[in-house]
Every structure is written in structure tokens, then in C-alpha cells.
Amino acid sequence: MPAKQSRKAAPPKRKPTRTRITFTDPYIRVKDVKRSADWYKRLLGFETGMAMPNKSKPTFVRLIAPGGAAIMIGDGGDAMSGKKAPANVRKAISARKAQRVVSLYLRVDSGINALYESTRKRAKVVQPLTTQPYGMREFAIRDPDGYEVAIGMEVAVPAAPPAPKKKAAPKKKAVAKKKAPAKKKAAKKAPARKKA
């Protein structure tokens, strides 16, 4: 008879830790990476964080703003090998197809008025500086490749909309209760007299 094998208790199941997304780098495809990168550096203060395959003629650039926000710009090719973008990608970039549906939104923590004044003379303004009802002061410009770049600063936290008023239930009309008809009491018959 075979010996019984002892079963080891299974370790308790742990819930997998949830990955938190902490940052986003939008990645746009452009016709001339160097020209586009220079525009973002000159107008908005970005700095080159990475340029591939080299800084003099990059096909990919990651730009970093002083506050830590980043934008990646590429020509659609393979930045590691220097291989050019496929013909259909180059054609889409030239036709500015992405620019019709993709835009960037950058947030600043201060100085929106000064930034608008310094950029509006050097870029095509799509939307002038405006304070929006949702608590942002913002404007939008267009970059050399046609992407809309909106820049906003929070100026006030919008107040929560007032709670809807509860409608009072309509008053019910008082209906006079009808008295139930009084029951007639049966007249007591006098007992019949017995004749003697």
C-alpha cells in the first residue's frame, strides 16, 4: 500500500498590486523633427531630454518642460536604426491627417498672461486668452506642423452647480367627509296585551 503524501497548504492568494499611471508623454509625428523641436523649445521653454539617432539630425526627440511635462516628437521612422517611416506614414504626415483630430493641452501653474503675450506674436493664435466658465484661463496656438497646442492655467475651482430644488408635493384638497347616514333605530313595538 503506497504511503500517503502529505499535502502542503496553498499559500494565500494575494490580490495583484494595481499599476498606477503616473505620467503621460504625448507622441506626435511631424515632417521635420528638428524644426518642430526648436519651435517648442523657443516658444514654450522645453529642453531636449533625448535626441535619436543624433542631435544634429534627429528622427526622434523627447522634450521636457521645466515643470516635468514631456512631449515626444518623431518622423514616424525607427529612431534606433534610422530607418525611414513607411510611405503611408510619410504621406499621412504630409497630408496633416493627425493634425485634424489630435491636439495637445499643456497646463501651467502661473504666468499665463505673460506666456500668451510672448507667444501670440510668434505663433498662429487659434483661440485668444480667455477665462473659461470651468475655472481655466487658456489660449491655443498652432505649431509648425499644424497641431493645436492649448495652454491653460487653473484660476478658480468652479463652484458645484446648485442642488435641484425639491418640488413641494401638491397639496391635496381637503374633501369633506360625508357622514354616513344615521341608521334608523327600529321602533320598539310595545308588547302586545294579552286579552283576558
Phi, psi and omega in degrees: 000129183289145179290145179288135177272135179280138180267132177274142178292135178292141178296150180297143180286133177255144175287135178295142178291141183273129179286133179258130174278124186248347184198158175225138175243103176298144182236113180248147178261133184227165181283317183233101186298315183296315180299315181295316179299318179298322179297312180295325179289314184291314185275323189243003174079017176290158175234153179286121176266326181204140176223130182227149353286343174208164185288332183286326179220072184283150171252352177210136178220138170249119181258141181236132178274159180305330180277355177108347178294151182223153175227137175253137182231130179215165179263008178092353179272185179269110184295331182288315184265343183084004180295134183293159178294150176302156183303320182293328178289315178299321180294317179295321178295315179296324180280355180055044180290316181295324184296340179284338185234350182247134173220162180250146175232117180249140179249139175242157181262349178193169172073026182296323181295313180295320179296320178297314181298323182281336182263332187295335179275344185246002180216158178285120180277125178266322179220123179292166181300124185217142172268121185269156180294345180267015171091011179246143170254122189211161173214168180223139178232170179246134180278174185300337180265001176097001177285138175278130179241109177265142180231128184224156177224133179288127180248335178198143175279121182298141179291146177294142179298147181297147179292141180297140180286140177280132178283135178290140179295137180300140180290138177277137179290135179288124179257126179293127180284131178280136178284138177293139181303139180293137178285132178285132177278134179291130180294131180286129177280137177290138181302137179296140178278139177279136178278140179270000000 
